[in-house]
Amino acid sequence: MLVIGYCKLTSKKGLPMAKVQCVRDYTPEEVARLDGVGGSCVEDIWIYQPLLDKLTPACISKEMLITAAWQNGRMAITDINFK
């Protein structure tokens, strides 16, 4: 996913977090399910500690690679890298 912007903020619980806006292609499943699809999809990705320090102005316009794993019964982002 191509990073086009991010915003660091504080959650309602007072925890630091960030919203990262990314551009990606629609998946084949989305194309089959949706009535009409064109262009690209913009998606918000929520990032929490301890990964926040990886978000810098240098990550804009780079591909974000996400590593995720099951934690406490749900999928959670465990690492992010940029190339």
N, C-alpha and C positions, 0 to 999 in steps of 0.2 A: 504494500500500500504506500502510495506517495504522500508524504506529510506536506500539508499546505498551511498549517497553522496550529498553534496551541495556546492554551490559557491556563495558567496556574491559579488556583483558588483554594478556598477553605470550605470543607463540607459543613453540613448542618451540625455535625457532631464535633466540629472544631479541628478536624484532621486535614492536613495538606493533601491536595489531589490536583490532577490536571485533566483537562479535556483536550484531546488531540484530534484535529480534523484531518482526515485522509481521503484521498481519491482512489477508487478501485473500480475494476471492471465488474459488471454484473455477472453473477455466477450462472451456469447453465440452468440450474434449478429455478433461479429468479426469472430468467427469460421464459422458461416453460410455464411458470405459474402466473406471471403478471400479464395484464392485458396488452400493454405496449411498453417497450423498453427501448431507450435510445441514449447514447452518450455514456457517461460514467456516473457512478454513485458516490456521493460524499457521505462518509460515515464518521461518527464521533466514537472515539476510543477513550475510555476512562482509565487513567493511570494513577496508582497510589504509591505510597512509600514502600520499599526503599528505592523505587525506580525513578523517582522524580528528578534526581540529579542528572539523569541521562538526557533530559529534555533541555536543549540549549538552542539559541538561534541558528547554530550550525546544522541542526537536524532538518530545517525547512528545505523542501525540494529534494529530500533523500527518501529512499525506500526504507520503510520501517518493517523489520522482521520481528514477529511476535512469537514468543515461546509461552505455551500455556499448559497447565496441568490441573488435575482434579484436586481441590482442597476443600475440606469440610463439606463434601457432597455437591460442590459446584465447580465449574470451570473458572480458573483465575489466571491472569497474566503473571508469569513468573520472571520473565526477562524480555527486554526489548533491545534491538540492535539496529544500527543504521548503516546503509551502504550506498 
